[in-house]
Amino acid sequence: MIIQTKADIASSEITPKHVYDDRRKFLQQAGFGLAVGASGLLNSSLLAAAPAKAVQPKASTSLKLPNYTKTKYGIGEKLTSFDDVTSYNNYYEFGTGKDEPAINAKLFKPTPWTVSIEGEVKKNKTINIEDLLKLAPLEERIYRMRCVEGWSMVIPWIGLPLAQLIKWAEPTANAKYVEFVSLGDVQQMPGINLPILDWPYTEGLRMDEAMNPLTIMAVGLYGDVLPNQNGAPMRLIVPWKYGFKGGKAIVKIRFTEKMPQTTWMKAGPSEYGFYANVNPQVEHPRWSQSTEKRIGNGLFAGRIKTQMFNGYAEQVGQMYAGMDLRKHF
Amino acid sequence: MQVWIYENIFKLTQMLDIFGKAPDKQQLVRIKYMVFVLCLIPLSRLVWMGFNDDLGANPVEFVERSTGYWTLFILLATLSLTPIRLLTGRVWQLQLRRMLGLYMFFYACLHVITYLWLDYSFMWPDIIKDIIKHPYVLVGSAAFLLTIPLAVTSNNAMIRKLRDRWKPLHRAVYVIAILGVVHFLWLVKKDLREPLLFIAVLALLLGVRVYYSYIKPKKKA
């Protein structure tokens, strides 16, 4: 008879700690060492393609959110689970896989954080994240988020109206557009090593879009500070536009007279326009824009119809009156 | 550590070299069983993950990607059997070609069913619009349609029936492979590393064929 005793040593202790901690990287390197195309294929699919499951730690920050008030936005919408919101992210600074930001952003430091205000303003200035939180009362806004790739979520953001931040920034009469520049720190963001986008990530809005009451600078979700993979410590939320308009980890806000060139406009001028309003009538060369998959509805739920301006036409439609939205996509 | 890895790779290649001698009938049957089971792993994995609610936030996309990925992978495996013959003179592996080809078709079917059913819930107007408007879907659909006649004519009876026409018909696999990797390339937004790897492997496999059928004979002459 074999009497099995419980192992009194964890396998993580047998393997040298640095190798164990780096096991994913180690396996990739081992796979690469074989230098066989097939092994590379196996390696990337078997190891990297599995979706992230574990609940990821929240922002590694000392930041505490002040009290926030609930709002009428999104009442009655079924929220996308915290797990899905924090494990399925497009954040190329931390890797192009949807599961990579949750893994690679763990060590990201969202505090201390300073945002600089530049361009067409009375005077250049900076503000740190703690002071920014005091600019206006925080609000919870439950918004639909529609990704250009044809999927969507419903997320309870916490943030302040961008208009409040802009008022504080004191733009001049010349300011027609606002540019948002994200952090591009190669030390903390491994994805920046890949030259797939023109870093740092840059987005922009027309002044009236930026001042619209729907537009917020989000600093939290699900009642707490923003997790790193969702753009800690602050990110832009423009719910009637495709998700990529919402720059993450913003370090610079620049007011300009001319329309800024955004990262995705440079990456694919025929695919991504400056406006990027959710519009089921304007097709994208890759993805259907007339329907979308709601994340969290499961394998058999099918698609739902995409709404004009992501369902916010009443609040934002007038800004685009008379514009050819096929041309200005 | 590295030495250990290299030693084991060396041992592995030595073991594989047993196959340098053609396997006998019994061994070949065993190899076939092994390949048969191996090819079921990607599907088993999906089923397992599905039952454990482990397919991630976007399970449909995951199943779509995974089945598409393994379709292309097995297709490239099928196309590697002839280059192995050309480069090493071994021929026994050619006997795996039909099974691998059919497995490729099997995963392609799973991929297409996922798309039609799980992704689009058989909403035909939406599906037709998607195929017409998006080049990568169009190319992928064409590739899939081309695989059907090959699968249908893969049995012995059809091979006998088609005689001389069988081989030209089955050369369509090259078109399917090119359409397949282009389908992958056009689907990807910006990070092209994976599709480019597939394209590189396909180019290599086709390159070996081109070399042995056109360039090498000329050199001799």
Boltz contact constraints between the chains, C-beta under 6 A:
constraints:
  - contact:
      token1: [A, 37]
      token2: [B, 201]
      max_distance: 6.0
  - contact:
      token1: [A, 40]
      token2: [B, 197]
      max_distance: 6.0
  - contact:
      token1: [A, 45]
      token2: [B, 69]
      max_distance: 6.0
  - contact:
      token1: [A, 51]
      token2: [B, 56]
      max_distance: 6.0
  - contact:
      token1: [A, 51]
      token2: [B, 62]
      max_distance: 6.0
  - contact:
      token1: [A, 84]
      token2: [B, 57]
      max_distance: 6.0
  - contact:
      token1: [A, 87]
      token2: [B, 57]
      max_distance: 6.0
  - contact:
      token1: [A, 88]
      token2: [B, 57]
      max_distance: 6.0
  - contact:
      token1: [A, 96]
      token2: [B, 191]
      max_distance: 6.0
  - contact:
      token1: [A, 151]
      token2: [B, 58]
      max_distance: 6.0
  - contact:
      token1: [A, 196]
      token2: [B, 190]
      max_distance: 6.0
  - contact:
      token1: [A, 196]
      token2: [B, 191]
      max_distance: 6.0
  - contact:
      token1: [A, 283]
      token2: [B, 133]
      max_distance: 6.0
  - contact:
      token1: [A, 286]
      token2: [B, 134]
      max_distance: 6.0
  - contact:
      token1: [A, 288]
      token2: [B, 130]
      max_distance: 6.0
  - contact:
      token1: [A, 295]
      token2: [B, 57]
      max_distance: 6.0
  - contact:
      token1: [A, 295]
      token2: [B, 58]
      max_distance: 6.0
  - contact:
      token1: [A, 299]
      token2: [B, 59]
      max_distance: 6.0
  - contact:
      token1: [A, 299]
      token2: [B, 118]
      max_distance: 6.0
  - contact:
      token1: [A, 302]
      token2: [B, 121]
      max_distance: 6.0
